[in-house]
């Protein structure tokens, strides 16, 4: 059995397909990016990964980006090291998960994410706080619904 079912049940509630919108704003509230998302989350019982996330982002100008982020469970956390992202997640309470991570395409930048799933499990809200040299300069606001 996947260890996340026992050790991170709040995260396991995110299994399935989510669609939504990512909006990135400066700390002054100026929107600098907006795109649609489709996120597939699974928790395999077999194989090397306890978690697999597949992302598909689509911009209004037609650009598309796809990525897969498998993760392993150890030391009470979910860990990623995919070449694009490196970091970990842990459970807060029965509706929240917190992540810290870095992106290979943004050297020196650290991201801090909070995910809150609605009590009914049908929607979730996520925020990314982007820090460089200890200063937050933008946030990504993500609103998603379960498909």
C-alpha positions in Angstrom: 0.0 0.0 0.0 1.2 3.5 -0.8 2.5 5.1 2.5 0.9 8.4 1.8 -2.6 6.9 2.5 -1.4 6.4 6.1 1.0 9.3 6.6 -0.5 12.1 4.5 -4.2 11.5 4.0 -4.9 15.2 3.4 -2.7 15.1 0.3 -4.3 11.8 -0.9 -7.6 13.7 -1.0 -6.2 15.5 -4.1 -6.2 12.4 -6.3 -7.9 13.0 -9.6 -8.0 15.6 -12.3 -8.2 19.4 -11.5 -8.8 22.2 -13.9 -8.3 25.9 -13.1 -6.5 29.1 -13.6 -3.1 30.3 -12.5 -2.7 34.0 -12.0 0.7 35.5 -11.1 0.7 39.0 -9.6 3.4 41.3 -8.3 3.4 42.3 -4.6 1.7 45.5 -5.9 -1.2 43.4 -7.4 -0.2 43.8 -11.0 -1.0 40.7 -13.1 2.0 39.4 -15.0 0.7 36.0 -16.2 -2.5 34.1 -16.5 -3.0 30.6 -17.9 -5.3 27.6 -17.8 -4.3 24.4 -16.1 -5.1 20.7 -16.0 -3.4 18.8 -13.2 -3.7 15.0 -12.9 -2.7 13.6 -9.4 -2.3 9.9 -8.7 -0.9 7.8 -5.8 0.4 4.6 -7.3 0.5 1.5 -5.0 3.2 -0.1 -7.1 6.5 1.2 -8.5 9.2 3.7 -7.3 6.9 6.7 -6.8 4.3 7.4 -4.1 3.0 10.4 -6.0 2.7 11.4 -9.7 1.5 14.8 -10.9 1.0 15.6 -14.6 0.6 19.2 -15.5 -0.7 20.8 -18.7 -0.7 24.6 -18.9 -2.3 26.5 -21.8 -1.9 30.2 -22.4 -4.3 32.4 -24.4 -1.7 32.8 -27.2 -1.7 29.1 -27.8 1.5 28.1 -25.9 1.3 24.8 -24.1 3.7 23.4 -21.4 3.5 19.9 -20.1 5.5 18.3 -17.2 5.4 15.3 -15.0 6.5 15.4 -11.4 6.9 12.1 -9.6 7.6 12.1 -5.9 8.9 9.7 -3.2 7.9 9.5 0.5 10.5 9.5 3.1 11.1 11.0 6.6 7.5 12.1 6.9 7.4 14.2 3.7 6.8 13.8 0.0 10.0 14.7 -2.0 10.5 15.8 -5.6 13.7 16.0 -7.6 12.6 16.0 -11.2 15.2 18.1 -13.0 12.7 21.0 -13.1 11.7 21.1 -9.5 13.3 20.0 -6.2 11.6 20.2 -2.9 9.2 18.7 -0.4 5.6 18.7 0.9 4.1 17.9 4.3 0.6 17.8 5.7 -0.7 20.5 8.0 -4.2 19.6 9.1 -6.9 17.6 7.3 -7.4 20.2 4.6 -3.9 21.8 4.1 -0.5 20.9 2.7 2.6 23.0 2.6 5.4 22.8 0.0 8.9 24.4 -0.3 10.7 24.0 -3.6 13.0 25.4 -6.1 12.9 25.5 -9.9 15.9 24.7 -12.1 14.9 27.4 -14.5 14.9 30.1 -11.8 18.3 29.9 -10.0 18.3 31.5 -6.5 14.5 31.5 -6.3 12.6 29.7 -3.5 8.9 29.0 -3.6 6.6 28.4 -0.7 3.2 26.9 -1.5 0.0 26.4 0.5 -2.7 24.1 -0.8 -6.2 24.2 0.8 -8.8 21.7 -0.3 -12.5 22.5 0.3 -14.3 20.5 2.9 -16.4 18.8 0.1 -13.2 18.0 -1.9 -14.6 19.6 -5.1 -12.4 22.7 -5.2 -9.0 23.8 -3.9 -7.0 27.0 -3.6 -3.3 27.2 -3.9 -0.8 30.1 -3.4 2.8 30.2 -4.4 5.0 32.8 -2.8 8.1 33.6 -4.9 11.3 34.7 -3.0 14.6 35.9 -4.3 17.4 37.1 -2.0 14.9 36.8 0.9 12.3 39.1 -0.6 8.9 38.1 -2.0 8.3 39.8 -5.4 5.3 37.9 -6.7 2.6 35.4 -5.9 0.8 32.8 -8.0 -2.9 32.4 -7.1 -4.4 29.1 -8.3 -8.1 28.3 -8.2 -9.1 24.8 -9.3 -12.1 22.5 -9.4 -12.2 18.7 -9.5 -13.2 17.3 -12.9 
